[in-house]
Amino acid sequence: MKKYLRLLLVLIPLILSACQNNTSTETKHKESSTSQSSRTSTTNKKYKLSKKGSYYSLTNKYGQEIIIVNKKHPLSADYAPGENATAKAALMELISKMQSLGYDVSQNYSGYRSYETQTQLYQSYVNKDGKEQADTYSARAGYSEHQTGLAFDLIDNEGNLLEETNASKWLLEHASDFGFIVRYQKSKESITGYQAESWHLRYIGKEAKAIAKSGLSLEEYYGITGGNYN
């Protein structure tokens, strides 16, 4: 979850070795602060969030299970579902569409990460920027959506995280056509717990369109507590 994360780091087959060999050559990240407060939205119906062994989830209005991961709702270290096949298929359709429209987006992406991989990735950022700053853009192990197999970081053809203005705008307007939401948006940092990431997509499925149209974060839409770590 870092700007300009190089291709070697983000490719799924190589991400663990990339972390171990310190091959990341990130150049910068936005210096936006994350509020220490947690918020619970009252603008939408509050759904019942339940602990299902290794993770927290709710059932949406379509009867679908929605896994919730943020700084208040972690995953167990042994939760290792791998990459979600339905989400990956939808992602490939989205990428194909973007490429057909001329956007500089690669077939490569950063998807599923194990608890162990996230541990090493997060620690590399702490070593580089310090824990306080790292917490604004990288999840601690057990708190990353990537561990669910439902989150993906888009990459451009030079190996950088996708943040080109027009591509980012297209994603905000059309990612939901493929069942995704842009998970971390501007002005939502104190709610989501992270600075804006135009490249980070979370697969929701049928309800993605309603969430995107509402302009709310996932926490606000479902009435889930967000913000920083306890």
N, C-alpha and C positions, 0 to 999 in steps of 0.2 A: 504494500500500500504506500509506495513511495514514488515521487515524481522522477521521471527519467530513469527508472529501473531498467537495466540493460537486458537484452534478449536472453543471454545465458542464464541470468537469474530467474527469469519468469517462465521459461519453458518448463512444462510440467516434468518431463523425464529428467531434467537436469537441475531442478531448483535446489534439491538437497545438496548435491555436490557443489553447486555454485555458492551456497551459503558457507559450506565447510572450507572452501578454498578462497573465500573473500574476493570473488571476481566481480562483485558489483561495483559499478563506476558511476553511481548517481552523482548528479552535479548540484541539485538544489531542491528545496521544498519551500512552500509558502510558510511565512512566519505568522500564522494565525493561531490565536490562543483558543483553548477549549475551556469553556466554563466548567466550574467545579460543581455546579448545581445539577440536580436531576429534575426532570419535568414529566408530568403525566398530563396528556392532552385531555381536554374536556370538549373539544370541538367535534369529536366523533364518538360513536358508541364505544364503550370500553369492553373489550372482549376478555373472556376468562383465559388467563394464561396458566398452563399447568406444567409441572415438571414430569417429563416422561422418561425417567431413568437417566439417560445421558444428556438430555437436552430439554429446553422449554419450548412449548408450542401452543397454538390456539387453533380452533376450528373456525374458518371463515364462513360467510353466508352461503357459500356454495358447498359446504361440507368438506372442504379441503383442509388438510393440516398445513399450517404455516409455521415453520421453525423460526424462532426468534433468538437472535444472538446479538448482544450488545454488551456494554460495560457493566450492566446490571444482571445479565442473564448469560452465564458461561456454558460451555460444553464440557463434558467429562474428558479427561485425557485419553481414555480408551475409545472414545467415539470416533470411528473411522469408516464412514460409509462409502468413501471413494467418490469419484465424479458421478453426478446424477446424469443418466443417459438422456432423459427427456430434456433437461436443461441444456446439455451439450448440443443436442440436435437443434434446439431452438437458437442457440448461439451461432451455430454454423450458418443457419438461414439468415440471421441478422448480419453477420459478417459478409456473406455473399451479396446481400442487398446493398450494403454500404460500398463494397468494392465496385458493384455495377454502376453506382452513382458517382464513382470517381474519388471516394474518400481513401486516404492513405491509412488503411488498416490491414494488419497482417492476419494470416490464418493462425498464427501462433498467439497464445494468450497465457495468462496465469490463472489457473483454475484451482483444483483441489490441493490443499496443503494439510499434511498431517500435523498433529499436536507437536511432534518432535521437530518438524521442519519450521513451524512457526516460532518455536522456542529459539532456534538458532537465528532466524531472520530478525526477530525482535531484538535479540541481544546484540546483533551486529549494528542495529540502529542506536541502541543505548550506548554502545561503545563509541559510536561516531558523534552523536548529538546530545547524549545525556538522557536520562529516563523521562524527565518532565517533557522535553520536546518530542521525544520518540512517541510518547503516549498520544500526541495530537495527530499522528499520521499512521501509526502502526499498532496493531492489536497485540496484546500480550497473548501468550499461548493459552488456548482454551476460550478465547474471546473473539476469534476471527471467523467471519462468515465463510471464509475459504474452506474451513474444516468441515462445513456441511456438504460441500460438493455442489452448492447451488450458486456460488458467487464466482465472477470472472472479471479479471482486469484485461481490458483491450490494449493491444500493442500496435504501434505503427511499424512500418517496414524498416525502420532504422533501429528498432528494438527499444524504443522509448514508450512509456505509458501514453496512451492516446489522450491528448488534451487540446488538439487543434480546435479553434473556436467554432468553425462551421460543423465539424464532426460532433462536437459536444452538444451543439444546438440540435442537431438531427437526432441524437440519442435521447435528449429530453423529450422531443416531440414524437419519436417513433419506436423507441425501445419497447414500449408497452405493447406494440403490435405483435411482438414476438414473445410476450409474457414476462418481460423484464422491467425493472424500475432502476433509475439511477439512484443508488442507495444513499450517497452522501452528497448533499447539495449545499450551495451557498446559503447563508443565513440560518442554517439548521445545525451548526456546529455544537451548540450547547445542548441540543436534544439528541443528536446521533452520537456525540462524543468524539467526532473526528472532523478534521478540516475537509473542505469540499474535494471530491474526487470524481471528475467527469468521466473517468474510464471504468469505474467500478460498477458492475451490473449485478443485480440480485434477481434470480429467477423466482417469480411468484406464481405465474400461470394466469388463469382466467381473470383474476381480480386486479392484475397489473394496470389495466386501462383505467379503472376507477381510481386507483391510488395516484397514478400519474395526473389524471384530470383534476384531482382534489388539490394538488400542489403541496400536500402534506408529506412529512416523513413517515416511514413505516411505524415509528413510535406514536406519532400523532394520529395517524389513520386508525390504528387499532387500540389506541388508548393505553399504550404500554410505557412503563417508566423507562426513561433514558438518562442521558447525561454521563457523568464521569464515574470512575470506579468508586466503590464504597470506601 
